[in-house]
Amino acid sequence: MNGKKSNFLAWPPLLKGTLLRRYKRFIADVKLQNGHVVAAHCPNSGSMEACAESGRPVYLSRHHKNPNRRLKYTWEIIDMPSSLVGVNTLVPNRLVTLAIRAGVVPELAGYDTTRSEVKYGTNSRIDILLEKNGNRCFVEVKNCTLVSDGTACFPDAVTARGLKHLVELQEQVCRGHRAVMFYLVQRMDAHVFRPADHIDPAYGRELRKALKNGVEILVYDVRLDLKGISLSHPLPPFM
């Protein structure tokens, strides 16, 4: 690997099944290849528009070592016609942190420390805080799974929390810090990114305002297969 650190994040062992339905936001019924139907945790609070189609192949991880866990399976991936799609919203923070530390995000290189879930703003935690010689860079990571005609869009549902993050990042810029919105497109069929104005116009307006006020936008897609996931290429934002 020519001395370059890897930003490859391996999946746990995966079980293939067929998605029957997603309900109560965080539960999905999946028929496994052995015919058994299991309830799996769906770690995604969005609408999952365009990546929760009944009848599609899905891949689950199994958690049998935790006796206190009610749902023993977690939905990790769905196989859509144009791409595998990672649906687990816990993955982006881990992957982006790994990629920054591996030095494969040139826009975020050169910092000495990388910390996660640091308190800031009003009852908020920044996903990633980068620091060097007193300089701070606040990085908020968002999971993007909605793609239409090659355009990745965020959000896939109205998000008051996401709007709050945009406001707080602008406050950090006013205080002299660097602030970055990092959109991770957990699929491989997008060529450009834009805010989903048709879903949450308020978010789109605030994102454009944040950009004018100095908040930076980074968008990356991924390389994704049944072994793991890694950061791939930057996508241009179309505002």
C-alpha positions in Angstrom: 0.0 0.0 0.0 3.0 2.2 -0.5 3.1 3.2 3.2 -0.3 4.8 3.1 -2.7 3.9 5.9 -5.9 2.1 4.9 -9.3 3.6 5.3 -11.0 0.3 4.8 -13.7 -0.6 7.3 -14.6 -4.3 7.3 -18.1 -5.5 7.8 -18.8 -8.1 10.5 -20.0 -11.5 9.1 -23.1 -10.8 7.0 -26.2 -12.9 6.5 -28.2 -12.5 3.3 -32.0 -12.1 3.3 -34.9 -10.5 1.6 -36.5 -7.3 3.0 -40.1 -7.8 3.8 -40.9 -4.5 5.4 -39.5 -1.7 7.5 -41.7 -0.3 10.2 -41.6 1.8 13.4 -38.6 3.5 11.8 -36.1 1.2 13.6 -37.3 -2.3 12.8 -37.3 -4.3 9.6 -38.6 -7.8 8.9 -36.2 -9.9 6.9 -36.6 -13.4 5.4 -33.3 -15.2 5.7 -32.1 -17.7 3.1 -33.1 -20.6 5.5 -36.7 -19.3 5.4 -36.8 -17.9 8.9 -38.2 -14.4 9.3 -36.3 -12.2 11.8 -36.8 -8.7 13.1 -33.7 -6.6 12.5 -32.6 -3.3 14.0 -32.7 -0.6 11.3 -30.0 2.0 12.4 -31.4 4.8 10.3 -33.9 7.4 11.4 -34.5 8.9 8.0 -37.3 8.0 5.6 -34.8 5.8 3.6 -36.6 6.8 0.4 -35.0 4.9 -2.5 -33.3 2.3 -0.3 -36.0 0.4 1.6 -37.8 -1.4 -1.2 -39.6 -4.6 -0.1 -38.3 -7.6 -1.9 -34.8 -6.4 -2.4 -31.8 -8.4 -1.1 -30.4 -7.2 2.2 -27.5 -8.1 4.4 -27.6 -8.3 8.2 -25.0 -8.6 10.9 -25.8 -10.8 13.9 -25.1 -9.9 17.5 -25.4 -13.0 19.6 -22.9 -12.2 22.3 -25.0 -9.5 24.0 -27.8 -11.2 26.1 -29.4 -7.8 26.8 -29.9 -6.9 23.1 -33.6 -7.3 22.1 -32.9 -7.4 18.3 -30.1 -9.8 17.5 -29.7 -8.6 13.9 -28.7 -5.3 12.4 -29.6 -4.3 8.8 -26.3 -3.1 7.2 -26.8 -3.1 3.4 -29.5 -3.3 0.7 -28.8 -4.3 -2.9 -30.6 -1.7 -5.1 -30.6 -2.0 -8.9 -27.8 0.5 -9.4 -25.7 0.0 -6.3 -25.2 -1.6 -3.0 -26.3 0.9 -0.3 -25.1 1.1 3.2 -28.0 2.0 5.5 -26.3 2.0 8.9 -25.9 5.6 10.0 -23.2 4.6 12.6 -20.8 3.8 9.7 -20.2 7.3 8.3 -18.6 8.8 11.5 -16.4 5.7 11.9 -15.4 5.7 8.3 -14.7 9.4 7.9 -12.7 9.4 11.2 -10.6 6.5 9.9 -10.1 8.2 6.5 -9.0 11.5 8.1 -6.5 9.6 10.3 -5.3 7.7 7.2 -4.6 10.9 5.4 -6.9 10.2 2.5 -9.0 13.4 2.9 -6.6 16.1 1.7 -9.0 18.8 2.6 -8.8 17.8 6.3 -5.1 16.9 6.5 -2.5 18.4 8.8 -4.2 18.3 12.2 -2.5 16.7 15.2 -5.5 15.4 17.1 -8.8 13.9 16.1 -11.6 13.6 18.7 -15.1 12.3 18.4 -18.4 13.4 20.0 -17.0 16.6 21.6 -19.6 18.8 23.3 -20.2 22.2 21.7 -23.0 24.7 20.9 -26.3 24.2 22.6 -26.6 20.7 23.9 -24.8 19.3 20.9 -21.8 17.1 20.1 -19.6 17.6 17.1 -19.0 14.4 15.2 -15.3 15.1 14.7 -13.1 17.8 16.2 -9.7 18.4 14.6 -7.0 20.4 16.4 -3.5 21.8 15.8 -1.7 24.6 17.7 -5.0 26.0 19.0 -6.7 25.9 15.6 -9.9 23.9 15.6 -11.9 22.4 12.8 -15.5 21.2 13.5 -16.7 18.4 11.2 -20.3 17.4 11.1 -20.9 14.1 9.2 -24.1 13.2 7.5 -25.2 9.9 6.0 -26.6 10.3 2.5 -28.5 7.4 0.8 -31.0 9.2 -1.4 -29.8 9.2 -5.0 -32.0 10.1 -8.0 -30.7 10.1 -11.6 -27.1 10.3 -10.4 -27.8 13.1 -7.9 -27.2 12.5 -4.2 -29.6 14.5 -2.0 -29.8 15.2 1.7 -31.9 15.1 3.8 -34.4 12.3 2.9 -36.8 13.6 5.6 -37.4 17.0 7.3 -34.6 17.4 9.9 -34.8 20.0 12.7 -31.7 18.5 14.2 -29.7 18.9 10.9 -30.9 22.5 10.7 -29.6 23.1 14.2 -26.2 21.8 13.3 -25.9 24.2 10.4 -26.7 27.1 12.6 -24.1 26.0 15.2 -21.4 25.5 12.6 -21.9 29.0 11.5 -21.5 30.2 15.0 -18.1 28.4 15.2 -17.0 30.2 12.0 -18.0 33.5 13.6 -15.7 32.6 16.6 -12.8 32.1 14.2 -12.8 28.3 13.8 -13.1 26.2 10.7 -16.4 24.3 10.2 -17.1 21.6 7.7 -20.3 19.7 6.6 -19.2 16.3 5.4 -21.8 14.3 3.4 -20.9 10.6 3.0 -22.8 9.1 0.1 -23.1 5.4 1.2 -23.6 4.1 -2.3 -21.7 4.2 -5.7 -24.2 5.6 -8.2 -24.0 9.4 -7.6 -22.1 12.0 -9.6 -23.1 15.2 -7.9 -24.7 16.4 -4.6 -27.4 18.9 -3.9 -29.7 19.7 -0.9 -33.0 18.0 -1.1 -35.1 21.2 -1.4 -38.1 19.1 -2.5 -38.1 17.4 0.9 -36.8 20.0 3.3 -36.6 23.5 1.7 -35.6 25.1 5.1 -32.6 22.9 5.3 -31.6 23.8 1.7 -31.9 27.5 2.5 -29.8 27.2 5.6 -27.1 25.1 3.9 -26.7 27.8 1.2 -26.6 30.4 3.9 -24.0 28.4 5.8 -21.9 28.2 2.7 -22.0 31.9 2.2 -21.0 32.4 5.9 -17.9 30.3 5.6 -19.0 26.7 6.4 -17.3 24.4 4.0 -19.0 21.4 2.3 -17.3 18.1 1.5 -19.0 15.3 -0.3 -17.5 11.9 -0.8 -18.9 8.6 -2.2 -17.6 5.2 -1.2 -16.3 1.9 -2.5 -18.7 -0.7 -1.1 -18.8 -4.5 -1.4 -19.7 -7.4 0.9 -16.3 -7.3 2.5 -16.2 -3.7 3.6 -16.5 0.0 2.8 -13.9 2.7 2.2 -13.9 6.3 1.1 -13.7 6.8 -2.7 -14.0 10.1 -4.6 -15.1 13.6 -3.8 -18.4 14.6 -5.5 -19.1 18.2 -6.6 -21.8 20.0 -4.7 -24.4 21.6 -6.9 -26.0 24.4 -4.8 
